[in-house]
Amino acid sequence: MAVDKRVRDAGLRPTRQRVALANLIFAKGDRHLSAEELHEEAVSAGVPVSLATVYNALHQFTEAGLLRILAVEGSRTYFDTNTSDHHHFFIEGENKIFDIESGPVTVLDLPEPPEGMEIANVDVVVRLRRRRD
């Protein structure tokens, strides 16, 4: 599907900057990226865009259902192009995040949500580090 159509079908106006950023985001298949990484890619590709515009576009894409937010560190948010329910590994110190292939991840005894609320999804992030032998 053409990226401008994908943006439009998500309910967003396909501005030049949104389409350029969407091309960068979705051209490489499923992946995880931060706003800073996307901004670097945009600058390298000759897309004139500010970091603030990148943040705004990523949040708009998330609200429209095109991306999923992953908060794995306090200082950095990652955006996932795979919006299905799945879990992640995060390598500490390397800031690398990747999907846990579907398998036996079970979360038991979730609390009851507050009145009028429902659980939308549960994100499991398994933190990894290199062995210190």
N, CA, C and O atoms as a GROMACS GRO file, in nm:
protein
  532
    1MET      N    1   0.084  -0.118   0.000
    1MET     CA    2   0.000   0.000   0.000
    1MET      C    3   0.089   0.124   0.000
    1MET      O    4   0.188   0.129   0.072
    2ALA      N    5   0.054   0.222  -0.080
    2ALA     CA    6   0.130   0.346  -0.085
    2ALA      C    7   0.123   0.415   0.051
    2ALA      O    8   0.020   0.414   0.118
    3VAL      N    9   0.234   0.475   0.090
    3VAL     CA   10   0.243   0.534   0.223
    3VAL      C   11   0.145   0.649   0.240
    3VAL      O   12   0.084   0.663   0.346
    4ASP      N   13   0.127   0.732   0.137
    4ASP     CA   14   0.033   0.844   0.152
    4ASP      C   15  -0.109   0.792   0.173
    4ASP      O   16  -0.187   0.852   0.248
    5LYS      N   17  -0.144   0.680   0.108
    5LYS     CA   18  -0.277   0.620   0.130
    5LYS      C   19  -0.286   0.563   0.271
    5LYS      O   20  -0.389   0.577   0.337
    6ARG      N   21  -0.180   0.501   0.318
    6ARG     CA   22  -0.178   0.446   0.454
    6ARG      C   23  -0.198   0.557   0.557
    6ARG      O   24  -0.273   0.539   0.653
    7VAL      N   25  -0.134   0.670   0.536
    7VAL     CA   26  -0.150   0.785   0.626
    7VAL      C   27  -0.293   0.837   0.619
    7VAL      O   28  -0.355   0.863   0.722
    8ARG      N   29  -0.344   0.852   0.498
    8ARG     CA   30  -0.481   0.902   0.480
    8ARG      C   31  -0.583   0.805   0.540
    8ARG      O   32  -0.677   0.848   0.607
    9ASP      N   33  -0.565   0.674   0.518
    9ASP     CA   34  -0.658   0.574   0.571
    9ASP      C   35  -0.657   0.571   0.723
    9ASP      O   36  -0.754   0.527   0.785
   10ALA      N   37  -0.548   0.619   0.784
   10ALA     CA   38  -0.540   0.625   0.931
   10ALA      C   39  -0.607   0.752   0.985
   10ALA      O   40  -0.610   0.775   1.105
   11GLY      N   41  -0.661   0.833   0.894
   11GLY     CA   42  -0.732   0.954   0.936
   11GLY      C   43  -0.644   1.077   0.947
   11GLY      O   44  -0.686   1.179   1.003
   12LEU      N   45  -0.524   1.070   0.893
   12LEU     CA   46  -0.432   1.184   0.897
   12LEU      C   47  -0.419   1.245   0.758
   12LEU      O   48  -0.427   1.176   0.656
   13ARG      N   49  -0.398   1.375   0.756
   13ARG     CA   50  -0.374   1.443   0.629
   13ARG      C   51  -0.232   1.408   0.583
   13ARG      O   52  -0.137   1.426   0.659
   14PRO      N   53  -0.215   1.360   0.460
   14PRO     CA   54  -0.083   1.320   0.413
   14PRO      C   55   0.003   1.439   0.369
   14PRO      O   56   0.025   1.461   0.250
   15THR      N   57   0.050   1.515   0.468
   15THR     CA   58   0.137   1.628   0.437
   15THR      C   59   0.271   1.575   0.385
   15THR      O   60   0.304   1.458   0.403
   16ARG      N   61   0.347   1.663   0.321
   16ARG     CA   62   0.476   1.624   0.266
   16ARG      C   63   0.567   1.564   0.374
   16ARG      O   64   0.630   1.460   0.353
   17GLN      N   65   0.572   1.630   0.491
   17GLN     CA   66   0.659   1.582   0.598
   17GLN      C   67   0.610   1.449   0.656
   17GLN      O   68   0.690   1.359   0.682
   18ARG      N   69   0.479   1.435   0.678
   18ARG     CA   70   0.425   1.308   0.730
   18ARG      C   71   0.455   1.193   0.634
   18ARG      O   72   0.496   1.085   0.677
   19VAL      N   73   0.435   1.216   0.507
   19VAL     CA   74   0.459   1.110   0.408
   19VAL      C   75   0.608   1.076   0.404
   19VAL      O   76   0.644   0.959   0.396
   20ALA      N   77   0.694   1.176   0.408
   20ALA     CA   78   0.839   1.151   0.406
   20ALA      C   79   0.881   1.071   0.529
   20ALA      O   80   0.959   0.977   0.517
   21LEU      N   81   0.829   1.108   0.646
   21LEU     CA   82   0.863   1.034   0.768
   21LEU      C   83   0.805   0.894   0.765
   21LEU      O   84   0.871   0.798   0.806
   22ALA      N   85   0.682   0.879   0.718
   22ALA     CA   86   0.620   0.747   0.708
   22ALA      C   87   0.699   0.657   0.614
   22ALA      O   88   0.714   0.538   0.641
   23ASN      N   89   0.749   0.713   0.505
   23ASN     CA   90   0.833   0.634   0.414
   23ASN      C   91   0.956   0.582   0.487
   23ASN      O   92   0.993   0.466   0.472
   24LEU      N   93   1.021   0.668   0.565
   24LEU     CA   94   1.139   0.626   0.640
   24LEU      C   95   1.103   0.520   0.745
   24LEU      O   96   1.176   0.422   0.763
   25ILE      N   97   0.992   0.540   0.813
   25ILE     CA   98   0.951   0.448   0.921
   25ILE      C   99   0.917   0.310   0.867
   25ILE      O  100   0.965   0.210   0.920
   26PHE      N  101   0.835   0.304   0.764
   26PHE     CA  102   0.776   0.177   0.720
   26PHE      C  103   0.851   0.108   0.606
   26PHE      O  104   0.818  -0.007   0.573
   27ALA      N  105   0.948   0.172   0.546
   27ALA     CA  106   1.018   0.113   0.432
   27ALA      C  107   1.102  -0.008   0.471
   27ALA      O  108   1.130  -0.093   0.386
   28LYS      N  109   1.142  -0.017   0.597
   28LYS     CA  110   1.232  -0.125   0.639
   28LYS      C  111   1.159  -0.238   0.712
   28LYS      O  112   1.224  -0.319   0.779
   29GLY      N  113   1.028  -0.244   0.701
   29GLY     CA  114   0.952  -0.350   0.768
   29GLY      C  115   0.938  -0.323   0.917
   29GLY      O  116   0.956  -0.210   0.963
   30ASP      N  117   0.904  -0.427   0.991
   30ASP     CA  118   0.883  -0.411   1.136
   30ASP      C  119   1.014  -0.374   1.204
   30ASP      O  120   1.117  -0.437   1.183
   31ARG      N  121   1.007  -0.270   1.286
   31ARG     CA  122   1.126  -0.226   1.359
   31ARG      C  123   1.088  -0.136   1.474
   31ARG      O  124   0.973  -0.094   1.488
   32HIS      N  125   1.186  -0.106   1.557
   32HIS     CA  126   1.170  -0.021   1.674
   32HIS      C  127   1.264   0.098   1.657
   32HIS      O  128   1.381   0.079   1.625
   33LEU      N  129   1.214   0.217   1.678
   33LEU     CA  130   1.300   0.333   1.664
   33LEU      C  131   1.257   0.444   1.757
   33LEU      O  132   1.141   0.453   1.797
   34SER      N  133   1.353   0.528   1.791
   34SER     CA  134   1.326   0.645   1.875
   34SER      C  135   1.309   0.766   1.784
   34SER      O  136   1.342   0.762   1.666
   35ALA      N  137   1.257   0.874   1.840
   35ALA     CA  138   1.241   0.997   1.764
   35ALA      C  139   1.377   1.048   1.717
   35ALA      O  140   1.391   1.098   1.605
   36GLU      N  141   1.477   1.035   1.803
   36GLU     CA  142   1.611   1.082   1.768
   36GLU      C  143   1.668   1.002   1.650
   36GLU      O  144   1.730   1.059   1.560
   37GLU      N  145   1.645   0.871   1.651
   37GLU     CA  146   1.693   0.788   1.540
   37GLU      C  147   1.623   0.824   1.410
   37GLU      O  148   1.686   0.833   1.305
   38LEU      N  149   1.491   0.846   1.416
   38LEU     CA  150   1.417   0.883   1.296
   38LEU      C  151   1.462   1.020   1.247
   38LEU      O  152   1.474   1.042   1.126
   39HIS      N  153   1.488   1.112   1.339
   39HIS     CA  154   1.534   1.245   1.300
   39HIS      C  155   1.668   1.235   1.226
   39HIS      O  156   1.687   1.300   1.124
   40GLU      N  157   1.759   1.153   1.278
   40GLU     CA  158   1.889   1.130   1.210
   40GLU      C  159   1.869   1.074   1.071
   40GLU      O  160   1.933   1.119   0.976
   41GLU      N  161   1.780   0.975   1.058
   41GLU     CA  162   1.752   0.917   0.927
   41GLU      C  163   1.695   1.022   0.831
   41GLU      O  164   1.732   1.026   0.714
   42ALA      N  165   1.606   1.106   0.882
   42ALA     CA  166   1.545   1.209   0.799
   42ALA      C  167   1.650   1.308   0.750
   42ALA      O  168   1.654   1.343   0.632
   43VAL      N  169   1.735   1.353   0.839
   43VAL     CA  170   1.841   1.448   0.802
   43VAL      C  171   1.933   1.384   0.697
   43VAL      O  172   1.968   1.448   0.598
   44SER      N  173   1.971   1.258   0.720
   44SER     CA  174   2.058   1.187   0.625
   44SER      C  175   1.992   1.170   0.488
   44SER      O  176   2.059   1.170   0.386
   45ALA      N  177   1.859   1.157   0.489
   45ALA     CA  178   1.785   1.140   0.363
   45ALA      C  179   1.749   1.273   0.297
   45ALA      O  180   1.686   1.275   0.192
   46GLY      N  181   1.790   1.383   0.360
   46GLY     CA  182   1.761   1.514   0.302
   46GLY      C  183   1.620   1.564   0.327
   46GLY      O  184   1.572   1.651   0.254
   47VAL      N  185   1.553   1.509   0.429
   47VAL     CA  186   1.418   1.554   0.464
   47VAL      C  187   1.432   1.666   0.565
   47VAL      O  188   1.477   1.643   0.677
   48PRO      N  189   1.394   1.789   0.528
   48PRO     CA  190   1.409   1.902   0.619
   48PRO      C  191   1.299   1.901   0.726
   48PRO      O  192   1.186   1.944   0.701
   49VAL      N  193   1.334   1.852   0.845
   49VAL     CA  194   1.234   1.837   0.951
   49VAL      C  195   1.303   1.856   1.086
   49VAL      O  196   1.417   1.814   1.106
   50SER      N  197   1.233   1.920   1.178
   50SER     CA  198   1.288   1.942   1.312
   50SER      C  199   1.259   1.820   1.399
   50SER      O  200   1.172   1.739   1.368
   51LEU      N  201   1.332   1.808   1.508
   51LEU     CA  202   1.309   1.699   1.603
   51LEU      C  203   1.168   1.711   1.662
   51LEU      O  204   1.103   1.609   1.684
   52ALA      N  205   1.122   1.832   1.687
   52ALA     CA  206   0.987   1.852   1.741
   52ALA      C  207   0.881   1.800   1.643
   52ALA      O  208   0.783   1.739   1.685
   53THR      N  209   0.901   1.824   1.514
   53THR     CA  210   0.807   1.775   1.413
   53THR      C  211   0.808   1.623   1.408
   53THR      O  212   0.704   1.560   1.390
   54VAL      N  213   0.926   1.562   1.424
   54VAL     CA  214   0.937   1.417   1.428
   54VAL      C  215   0.857   1.362   1.546
   54VAL      O  216   0.780   1.267   1.531
   55TYR      N  217   0.877   1.422   1.664
   55TYR     CA  218   0.801   1.378   1.783
   55TYR      C  219   0.651   1.390   1.757
   55TYR      O  220   0.575   1.298   1.786
   56ASN      N  221   0.609   1.504   1.704
   56ASN     CA  222   0.466   1.525   1.677
   56ASN      C  223   0.412   1.419   1.581
   56ASN      O  224   0.305   1.363   1.604
   57ALA      N  225   0.484   1.393   1.474
   57ALA     CA  226   0.439   1.295   1.375
   57ALA      C  227   0.433   1.156   1.437
   57ALA      O  228   0.336   1.083   1.414
   58LEU      N  229   0.534   1.117   1.514
   58LEU     CA  230   0.532   0.985   1.577
   58LEU      C  231   0.412   0.969   1.670
   58LEU      O  232   0.348   0.864   1.672
   59HIS      N  233   0.382   1.072   1.746
   59HIS     CA  234   0.267   1.065   1.836
   59HIS      C  235   0.135   1.064   1.758
   59HIS      O  236   0.040   0.996   1.797
   60GLN      N  237   0.129   1.139   1.648
   60GLN     CA  238   0.009   1.135   1.563
   60GLN      C  239  -0.008   0.997   1.501
   60GLN      O  240  -0.120   0.945   1.496
   61PHE      N  241   0.101   0.938   1.453
   61PHE     CA  242   0.094   0.803   1.396
   61PHE      C  243   0.050   0.702   1.503
   61PHE      O  244  -0.024   0.608   1.473
   62THR      N  245   0.097   0.721   1.625
   62THR     CA  246   0.058   0.631   1.734
   62THR      C  247  -0.091   0.645   1.764
   62THR      O  248  -0.162   0.545   1.775
   63GLU      N  249  -0.138   0.768   1.778
   63GLU     CA  250  -0.281   0.792   1.803
   63GLU      C  251  -0.368   0.734   1.693
   63GLU      O  252  -0.480   0.690   1.718
   64ALA      N  253  -0.317   0.735   1.569
   64ALA     CA  254  -0.392   0.684   1.454
   64ALA      C  255  -0.382   0.531   1.442
   64ALA      O  256  -0.446   0.472   1.355
   65GLY      N  257  -0.302   0.467   1.528
   65GLY     CA  258  -0.291   0.322   1.526
   65GLY      C  259  -0.185   0.266   1.433
   65GLY      O  260  -0.179   0.145   1.412
   66LEU      N  261  -0.100   0.352   1.378
   66LEU     CA  262   0.005   0.307   1.287
   66LEU      C  263   0.130   0.259   1.362
   66LEU      O  264   0.208   0.179   1.310
   67LEU      N  265   0.149   0.309   1.484
   67LEU     CA  266   0.264   0.274   1.566
   67LEU      C  267   0.218   0.239   1.706
   67LEU      O  268   0.105   0.268   1.745
   68ARG      N  269   0.308   0.178   1.781
   68ARG     CA  270   0.284   0.144   1.920
   68ARG      C  271   0.400   0.200   2.002
   68ARG      O  272   0.515   0.186   1.962
   69ILE      N  273   0.371   0.263   2.115
   69ILE     CA  274   0.475   0.319   2.201
   69ILE      C  275   0.529   0.211   2.293
   69ILE      O  276   0.454   0.132   2.350
   70LEU      N  277   0.662   0.211   2.308
   70LEU     CA  278   0.730   0.123   2.403
   70LEU      C  279   0.812   0.210   2.496
   70LEU      O  280   0.909   0.273   2.453
   71ALA      N  281   0.776   0.213   2.621
   71ALA     CA  282   0.852   0.288   2.720
   71ALA      C  283   0.940   0.189   2.794
   71ALA      O  284   0.894   0.120   2.885
   72VAL      N  285   1.068   0.180   2.755
   72VAL     CA  286   1.157   0.083   2.818
   72VAL      C  287   1.261   0.150   2.907
   72VAL      O  288   1.323   0.083   2.989
   73GLU      N  289   1.281   0.278   2.891
   73GLU     CA  290   1.373   0.355   2.973
   73GLU      C  291   1.303   0.485   3.008
   73GLU      O  292   1.213   0.530   2.937
   74GLY      N  293   1.344   0.544   3.118
   74GLY     CA  294   1.282   0.669   3.156
   74GLY      C  295   1.307   0.781   3.057
   74GLY      O  296   1.220   0.865   3.036
   75SER      N  297   1.425   0.784   2.996
   75SER     CA  298   1.463   0.897   2.913
   75SER      C  299   1.432   0.878   2.765
   75SER      O  300   1.437   0.976   2.690
   76ARG      N  301   1.402   0.758   2.721
   76ARG     CA  302   1.383   0.736   2.579
   76ARG      C  303   1.260   0.650   2.553
   76ARG      O  304   1.238   0.548   2.619
   77THR      N  305   1.181   0.693   2.458
   77THR     CA  306   1.063   0.619   2.415
   77THR      C  307   1.092   0.561   2.278
   77THR      O  308   1.148   0.628   2.191
   78TYR      N  309   1.052   0.437   2.259
   78TYR     CA  310   1.066   0.372   2.129
   78TYR      C  311   0.928   0.357   2.067
   78TYR      O  312   0.828   0.348   2.137
   79PHE      N  313   0.927   0.356   1.936
   79PHE     CA  314   0.804   0.336   1.860
   79PHE      C  315   0.819   0.209   1.780
   79PHE      O  316   0.922   0.186   1.717
   80ASP      N  317   0.715   0.127   1.782
   80ASP     CA  318   0.717  -0.005   1.719
   80ASP      C  319   0.621  -0.004   1.601
   80ASP      O  320   0.506   0.036   1.615
   81THR      N  321   0.669  -0.047   1.485
   81THR     CA  322   0.582  -0.053   1.367
   81THR      C  323   0.490  -0.174   1.370
   81THR      O  324   0.392  -0.179   1.296
   82ASN      N  325   0.521  -0.271   1.456
   82ASN     CA  326   0.436  -0.388   1.472
   82ASN      C  327   0.337  -0.358   1.584
   82ASN      O  328   0.374  -0.358   1.701
   83THR      N  329   0.212  -0.332   1.549
   83THR     CA  330   0.113  -0.290   1.648
   83THR      C  331   0.036  -0.407   1.709
   83THR      O  332  -0.054  -0.386   1.790
   84SER      N  333   0.070  -0.529   1.670
   84SER     CA  334   0.003  -0.645   1.730
   84SER      C  335   0.051  -0.665   1.873
   84SER      O  336   0.155  -0.611   1.912
   85ASP      N  337  -0.024  -0.743   1.952
   85ASP     CA  338   0.018  -0.771   2.089
   85ASP      C  339   0.138  -0.864   2.086
   85ASP      O  340   0.130  -0.977   2.037
   86HIS      N  341   0.250  -0.816   2.138
   86HIS     CA  342   0.371  -0.897   2.148
   86HIS      C  343   0.463  -0.834   2.253
   86HIS      O  344   0.438  -0.723   2.299
   87HIS      N  345   0.567  -0.906   2.290
   87HIS     CA  346   0.656  -0.863   2.397
   87HIS      C  347   0.797  -0.843   2.344
   87HIS      O  348   0.827  -0.876   2.229
   88HIS      N  349   0.885  -0.786   2.430
   88HIS     CA  350   1.016  -0.742   2.382
   88HIS      C  351   1.131  -0.779   2.475
   88HIS      O  352   1.114  -0.793   2.596
   89PHE      N  353   1.248  -0.794   2.414
   89PHE     CA  354   1.375  -0.798   2.485
   89PHE      C  355   1.438  -0.660   2.470
   89PHE      O  356   1.424  -0.596   2.366
   90PHE      N  357   1.506  -0.614   2.576
   90PHE     CA  358   1.579  -0.487   2.572
   90PHE      C  359   1.718  -0.512   2.626
   90PHE      O  360   1.734  -0.560   2.738
   91ILE      N  361   1.822  -0.479   2.546
   91ILE     CA  362   1.959  -0.498   2.590
   91ILE      C  363   2.007  -0.369   2.656
   91ILE      O  364   2.028  -0.268   2.590
   92GLU      N  365   2.024  -0.376   2.788
   92GLU     CA  366   2.068  -0.258   2.865
   92GLU      C  367   2.208  -0.218   2.822
   92GLU      O  368   2.291  -0.302   2.790
   93GLY      N  369   2.232  -0.090   2.822
   93GLY     CA  370   2.363  -0.038   2.786
   93GLY      C  371   2.385  -0.027   2.637
   93GLY      O  372   2.474   0.046   2.592
   94GLU      N  373   2.305  -0.098   2.558
   94GLU     CA  374   2.317  -0.092   2.412
   94GLU      C  375   2.195  -0.027   2.348
   94GLU      O  376   2.195   0.004   2.229
   95ASN      N  377   2.090  -0.007   2.428
   95ASN     CA  378   1.966   0.052   2.380
   95ASN      C  379   1.911  -0.020   2.257
   95ASN      O  380   1.863   0.044   2.163
   96LYS      N  381   1.920  -0.152   2.258
   96LYS     CA  382   1.864  -0.232   2.149
   96LYS      C  383   1.739  -0.302   2.199
   96LYS      O  384   1.736  -0.356   2.309
   97ILE      N  385   1.638  -0.299   2.117
   97ILE     CA  386   1.512  -0.363   2.151
   97ILE      C  387   1.470  -0.451   2.035
   97ILE      O  388   1.482  -0.412   1.919
   98PHE      N  389   1.419  -0.571   2.067
   98PHE     CA  390   1.371  -0.659   1.962
   98PHE      C  391   1.259  -0.746   2.015
   98PHE      O  392   1.245  -0.766   2.136
   99ASP      N  393   1.179  -0.796   1.922
   99ASP     CA  394   1.060  -0.873   1.958
   99ASP      C  395   1.097  -1.008   2.018
   99ASP      O  396   1.194  -1.072   1.977
  100ILE      N  397   1.019  -1.050   2.116
  100ILE     CA  398   1.023  -1.187   2.164
  100ILE      C  399   0.935  -1.264   2.068
  100ILE      O  400   0.817  -1.233   2.053
  101GLU      N  401   0.991  -1.365   2.004
  101GLU     CA  402   0.909  -1.446   1.913
  101GLU      C  403   0.796  -1.507   1.994
  101GLU      O  404   0.812  -1.538   2.112
  102SER      N  405   0.681  -1.524   1.931
  102SER     CA  406   0.566  -1.576   2.003
  102SER      C  407   0.604  -1.703   2.079
  102SER      O  408   0.666  -1.794   2.023
  103GLY      N  409   0.567  -1.707   2.203
  103GLY     CA  410   0.605  -1.819   2.287
  103GLY      C  411   0.538  -1.808   2.422
  103GLY      O  412   0.440  -1.735   2.439
  104PRO      N  413   0.590  -1.881   2.518
  104PRO     CA  414   0.523  -1.894   2.648
  104PRO      C  415   0.546  -1.777   2.744
  104PRO      O  416   0.616  -1.792   2.844
  105VAL      N  417   0.489  -1.662   2.716
  105VAL     CA  418   0.491  -1.550   2.811
  105VAL      C  419   0.352  -1.542   2.872
  105VAL      O  420   0.254  -1.518   2.801
  106THR      N  421   0.344  -1.562   3.002
  106THR     CA  422   0.216  -1.560   3.070
  106THR      C  423   0.220  -1.460   3.184
  106THR      O  424   0.314  -1.459   3.264
  107VAL      N  425   0.121  -1.375   3.191
  107VAL     CA  426   0.108  -1.279   3.300
  107VAL      C  427  -0.017  -1.320   3.377
  107VAL      O  428  -0.128  -1.319   3.324
  108LEU      N  429   0.002  -1.354   3.504
  108LEU     CA  430  -0.108  -1.402   3.586
  108LEU      C  431  -0.149  -1.297   3.690
  108LEU      O  432  -0.071  -1.207   3.723
  109ASP      N  433  -0.269  -1.310   3.740
  109ASP     CA  434  -0.319  -1.230   3.852
  109ASP      C  435  -0.310  -1.079   3.827
  109ASP      O  436  -0.263  -1.004   3.913
  110LEU      N  437  -0.357  -1.036   3.710
  110LEU     CA  438  -0.363  -0.893   3.684
  110LEU      C  439  -0.466  -0.830   3.777
  110LEU      O  440  -0.568  -0.891   3.807
  111PRO      N  441  -0.441  -0.709   3.821
  111PRO     CA  442  -0.538  -0.644   3.909
  111PRO      C  443  -0.664  -0.604   3.831
  111PRO      O  444  -0.660  -0.587   3.709
  112GLU      N  445  -0.772  -0.590   3.902
  112GLU     CA  446  -0.894  -0.540   3.840
  112GLU      C  447  -0.871  -0.392   3.805
  112GLU      O  448  -0.820  -0.316   3.887
  113PRO      N  449  -0.908  -0.352   3.684
  113PRO     CA  450  -0.892  -0.210   3.650
  113PRO      C  451  -0.992  -0.124   3.727
  113PRO      O  452  -1.095  -0.175   3.772
  114PRO      N  453  -0.963   0.003   3.743
  114PRO     CA  454  -1.058   0.092   3.812
  114PRO      C  455  -1.192   0.098   3.740
  114PRO      O  456  -1.202   0.065   3.621
  115GLU      N  457  -1.292   0.140   3.811
  115GLU     CA  458  -1.429   0.153   3.759
  115GLU      C  459  -1.428   0.229   3.626
  115GLU      O  460  -1.367   0.335   3.614
  116GLY      N  461  -1.495   0.172   3.528
  116GLY     CA  462  -1.508   0.237   3.398
  116GLY      C  463  -1.388   0.219   3.306
  116GLY      O  464  -1.385   0.275   3.197
  117MET      N  465  -1.289   0.141   3.349
  117MET     CA  466  -1.168   0.121   3.269
  117MET      C  467  -1.156  -0.027   3.231
  117MET      O  468  -1.214  -0.114   3.295
  118GLU      N  469  -1.080  -0.053   3.124
  118GLU     CA  470  -1.049  -0.189   3.085
  118GLU      C  471  -0.902  -0.197   3.048
  118GLU      O  472  -0.842  -0.098   3.006
  119ILE      N  473  -0.844  -0.314   3.062
  119ILE     CA  474  -0.704  -0.334   3.026
  119ILE      C  475  -0.696  -0.341   2.874
  119ILE      O  476  -0.759  -0.426   2.812
  120ALA      N  477  -0.616  -0.253   2.815
  120ALA     CA  478  -0.601  -0.249   2.670
  120ALA      C  479  -0.499  -0.352   2.623
  120ALA      O  480  -0.522  -0.423   2.525
  121ASN      N  481  -0.387  -0.362   2.693
  121ASN     CA  482  -0.288  -0.464   2.664
  121ASN      C  483  -0.186  -0.466   2.777
  121ASN      O  484  -0.186  -0.378   2.863
  122VAL      N  485  -0.102  -0.566   2.777
  122VAL     CA  486   0.003  -0.580   2.878
  122VAL      C  487   0.135  -0.592   2.803
  122VAL      O  488   0.152  -0.680   2.718
  123ASP      N  489   0.227  -0.503   2.833
  123ASP     CA  490   0.358  -0.507   2.769
  123ASP      C  491   0.458  -0.569   2.864
  123ASP      O  492   0.472  -0.526   2.978
  124VAL      N  493   0.528  -0.671   2.816
  124VAL     CA  494   0.635  -0.734   2.893
  124VAL      C  495   0.766  -0.698   2.823
  124VAL      O  496   0.783  -0.725   2.704
  125VAL      N  497   0.858  -0.638   2.899
  125VAL     CA  498   0.991  -0.608   2.848
  125VAL      C  499   1.090  -0.685   2.935
  125VAL      O  500   1.100  -0.662   3.055
  126VAL      N  501   1.162  -0.777   2.871
  126VAL     CA  502   1.263  -0.855   2.941
  126VAL      C  503   1.397  -0.787   2.918
  126VAL      O  504   1.443  -0.777   2.804
  127ARG      N  505   1.457  -0.739   3.026
  127ARG     CA  506   1.584  -0.667   3.015
  127ARG      C  507   1.700  -0.765   3.015
  127ARG      O  508   1.706  -0.857   3.097
  128LEU      N  509   1.791  -0.745   2.921
  128LEU     CA  510   1.908  -0.830   2.907
  128LEU      C  511   2.035  -0.748   2.927
  128LEU      O  512   2.034  -0.626   2.912
  129ARG      N  513   2.144  -0.817   2.962
  129ARG     CA  514   2.276  -0.755   2.964
  129ARG      C  515   2.377  -0.862   2.928
  129ARG      O  516   2.352  -0.981   2.946
  130ARG      N  517   2.490  -0.818   2.879
  130ARG     CA  518   2.596  -0.911   2.842
  130ARG      C  519   2.645  -0.980   2.969
  130ARG      O  520   2.655  -0.916   3.074
  131ARG      N  521   2.677  -1.109   2.960
  131ARG     CA  522   2.730  -1.183   3.074
  131ARG      C  523   2.864  -1.124   3.116
  131ARG      O  524   2.944  -1.081   3.033
  132ARG      N  525   2.884  -1.123   3.245
  132ARG     CA  526   3.011  -1.074   3.299
  132ARG      C  527   3.088  -1.194   3.353
  132ARG      O  528   3.096  -1.214   3.474
  133ASP      N  529   3.144  -1.272   3.263
  133ASP     CA  530   3.215  -1.395   3.303
  133ASP      C  531   3.349  -1.367   3.368
  133ASP      O  532   3.419  -1.460   3.407
   0.00000   0.00000   0.00000
